[in-house]
Amino acid sequence: MSRLSYTEFENRPPAQHRIMANLTVQASWIDSETGNIISINGFTENVGENSALVNLEVLPPVGSEVKLRIFDEEKTIIEVPTQVIRVERDPSKPLAALSILDNLKKWKISALTAAQAWVTRNWQLNYEEEWVN
């Protein structure tokens, strides 16, 4: 017997899992004009299963390869190669969307776990007392 689809969402791939967390990052890339290595510190806006949205003062060009290092309290969690897929040049909040190129399994374990731990710590520090009766 055939099955009828009642929603549009059944034919779409599942949505990407993203965690809104502010982890410290260091992004490094080679400037195509000068050949110098540019290294900028920033933080994540969100961490996805195969991507990250990062806030950086200086944005790398779209399409460039960036070495992304994520820290948790001065300790390196993971270092992965990424590619810039989009930038937002808003002066108040410059953002780069990075797609993870290698080590996706390790990325999912390390980065998503660290992001979830950040959310838990942030919630406990900022909101737990407000919701306790």
C-alpha positions in Angstrom: 0.0 0.0 0.0 1.3 3.4 -0.8 2.0 6.0 1.8 0.8 9.6 1.4 3.1 12.4 2.5 1.2 14.9 4.7 4.0 17.4 5.1 6.6 19.1 3.0 9.3 18.3 5.5 9.4 14.5 4.9 11.2 14.9 1.5 13.8 17.3 2.8 17.1 16.3 4.4 17.2 16.7 8.2 18.2 20.1 9.4 21.8 20.6 10.5 22.4 20.5 14.2 23.9 23.8 15.4 24.8 24.8 18.9 24.9 28.5 19.8 28.1 28.8 21.8 30.9 31.3 22.1 34.1 29.3 22.1 37.5 31.1 21.6 39.0 30.4 18.2 42.2 31.2 16.2 41.9 31.3 12.4 45.0 31.3 10.2 45.4 31.6 6.5 47.9 32.7 3.8 47.2 36.1 2.3 47.1 35.6 -1.5 48.6 39.0 -2.2 51.5 39.2 0.2 52.0 35.5 1.0 52.1 36.3 4.7 50.3 34.1 7.2 47.4 36.0 8.9 46.4 34.8 12.3 43.3 36.2 14.0 41.7 35.4 17.3 37.9 35.5 17.6 35.0 33.4 18.8 32.3 31.1 17.5 28.7 32.3 17.0 27.6 28.7 16.5 29.1 25.3 15.9 27.5 22.9 13.5 28.0 19.2 12.5 30.2 20.2 9.6 30.6 23.9 9.9 31.2 26.9 12.2 30.2 30.5 12.1 33.0 32.6 13.6 33.3 36.3 14.5 36.7 37.6 13.4 38.0 41.2 13.2 39.7 40.5 9.8 37.8 38.3 7.4 39.5 35.8 5.0 38.4 35.8 1.4 35.5 33.5 0.3 36.9 30.2 -1.0 40.2 30.4 0.9 41.4 27.6 3.2 41.6 28.5 6.8 43.2 26.5 9.7 40.7 26.8 12.6 41.8 26.1 16.1 39.1 26.0 18.9 40.0 26.5 22.5 38.3 25.9 25.8 40.0 27.7 28.7 43.4 28.1 26.9 43.4 24.4 26.0 43.2 23.4 22.3 40.1 21.3 21.7 40.6 20.7 17.9 42.5 22.1 14.9 41.0 21.4 11.5 41.3 22.7 7.9 38.3 24.7 6.8 37.1 26.6 3.7 35.4 30.0 3.8 31.9 29.6 2.2 30.4 33.0 3.2 31.3 36.2 4.9 29.2 39.0 6.4 31.1 42.3 6.4 29.0 44.0 9.0 31.4 46.4 10.8 29.7 45.7 14.2 29.8 41.9 13.7 32.1 40.6 10.9 31.4 36.9 10.5 32.9 34.0 8.4 31.0 30.8 7.7 33.6 27.9 7.6 33.0 24.4 6.2 35.1 21.7 7.8 37.2 19.9 5.2 38.8 17.0 7.2 38.3 15.1 10.4 34.5 15.4 10.5 34.1 12.5 12.9 36.6 14.1 15.4 35.0 17.5 14.8 31.5 16.2 15.7 32.9 14.6 18.9 35.2 17.3 20.0 33.7 20.6 18.8 30.0 19.8 19.4 30.8 18.3 22.9 32.8 21.5 23.8 30.0 23.7 22.5 27.4 21.8 24.5 29.5 22.0 27.6 29.8 25.8 27.1 26.0 26.1 26.8 25.6 24.1 30.0 28.1 26.2 31.9 26.6 29.5 30.6 23.1 28.4 31.6 24.2 27.4 35.0 26.1 30.6 35.6 23.5 33.0 34.2 20.1 31.5 34.5 19.9 28.7 37.0 19.1 30.9 40.0 16.4 32.8 38.2 14.4 29.6 37.5 14.7 28.0 40.9 11.6 28.4 42.9 
